[in-house]
Amino acid sequence: MQTAYVIEPQDNVATALDDLEPGEVTLLGQTGGARGIVATGEVRRGHKLALRPIREGEDVVKYAIRIGRAMRDIAPGEWVHLHNIHSVYDERSSHLDAVTGAPMDTKYE
C-alpha cells in the first residue's frame, strides 16, 4: 500500500511516506475525510504531491503555512517540488536541480 500524510486540514499538499508509483495512494493524517488520491507519476518519499488543483500563482500550503507559489498549474496527484513551485523562503531554490538539489546557477571552470 502506498501512503502519504496530510499534516494540517488546510494543506493543499501531502507528504509521501513511501516512494510512490503512479496509482492509488492512501491518505493519512488530517485528510478532512478524503481517503486517497491517485498519484500521476513517481513521487519520492518525503516529497509532496498535490491534493487538489493548484493554479499558477496560487500558494502551496504545508503545515498550514505558505511554503511556496505555483509557477504553473499543478494537477491533483502531481509531484510538487522545485520544478513547478517557487519557494517563498529561499529565493535561490528556483536555481536548484529538482532531483539532486545541485545549484544550476553556478558555473565551475
N, C-alpha and C positions, 0 to 999 in steps of 0.2 A: 504494500500500500504506500502510495506517495502522499506526503503530508506537507502542509505549510501552516504557519501560525500568524494569526491576526492579533496584534498587540493591544490595540485600542479600537473601540467601535467606530471612531471617526476616520480611521486609516483607510486609504484607498489602495494600499498595497499589503501583501502578506509576505512573510519571510519563509523561504523554502527550508524545511527541516531535513530534506534529503536532496540528492542530485535528482532533479526532475526530468523526466522524458515527456514528450507530448502525450497528453491524455488526462484522465481524471486525477484530480488532486483533492484529498480530504482536508478541509479547513478545521483547525483547532483554535482555541482561544476565544477572543471577543468577536465572534463572527456575525453577531446580530441576527442569528437564526440561519444563516447560509451554511450549508453542509459541505459544499465543494465547488470547485471551479475546474475548467479544462485548460491545462497548460497548452499553449500554442506552439511551443518549442522547448528546447532544453533550457533549464534554469539550474545553475549550480547551487548547492547547499549554502545557505547564508545569504543568498541574493534575493531580490524582490521580484514578485510578479503582480501585475495589476489585477485588482478585484473587480473593477468596473472600467468603462471607457474613461480615459484621462485625455482631455483635449489639449492641443498645443497651447502653451502659455499658462495652463492650469497648474496649481500647486500639487506636488506629490507629498502625501501626508503619511508619516510613520511616527509612532509614539505619540500620536495626537498633535504633532507639530509639523510644520512645513519643513521638509528636508531638501526640496528641490523644486524645479519648474520643468514641465514637459517641453522639450524642444520640438516635438511633433506629436500628432495624435498617437495614443497608445491603446491598443485593444485589450479587453479583458483576457487574462491568462498569459499575456505577453511579458517577457523578461523586462524588468525596469532597472536600468543601470546607466552608466556614463554615455552610452551611445544614443540614448533617447531622452535623457534629462540633464539639466544643468544644476549643479549643487548651489545652494544658497549659502553654504558655509565655506566653501573653498573655491575661489574663482579659478584656480589652476586646474581643478578636476576636469574641466572640459577639454584639457590638453593631455589627458592620460589615456593610455590604451585601455579599452573596455575589458579586455581579458587579462592582461598581465599587470596593469596598473603602471606600466613604464611611461615616463614622460615622452610625449611626442613633439614638444615644442623646443627641445634642446638638441642642438646639433653637435655631435662629437667628431673631432678630427683625428 
